[in-house]
């Protein structure tokens, strides 16, 4: 089974996996202590990642060749 690197579904799934791994990492590192400094970034890092991914998609979508009219 080959991975479709050009498909949006692949990248969205990878984003969800990265988000889940980040949250698990923060929980493990902070031991569920909300006073831990890393806990301040539990939502900021995934939000920044998703925002950057959306901006990158908009930039790359503009550079894709348009399909010829049928």
Secondary structure, DSSP 8 states (H G I E B T S, - for coil): ----TT-HHHHHHHHHHHHHHHHHHHHHHHTT-TTSGGGGGTTHHHHHHHHHHHHHHHHHHHHS------
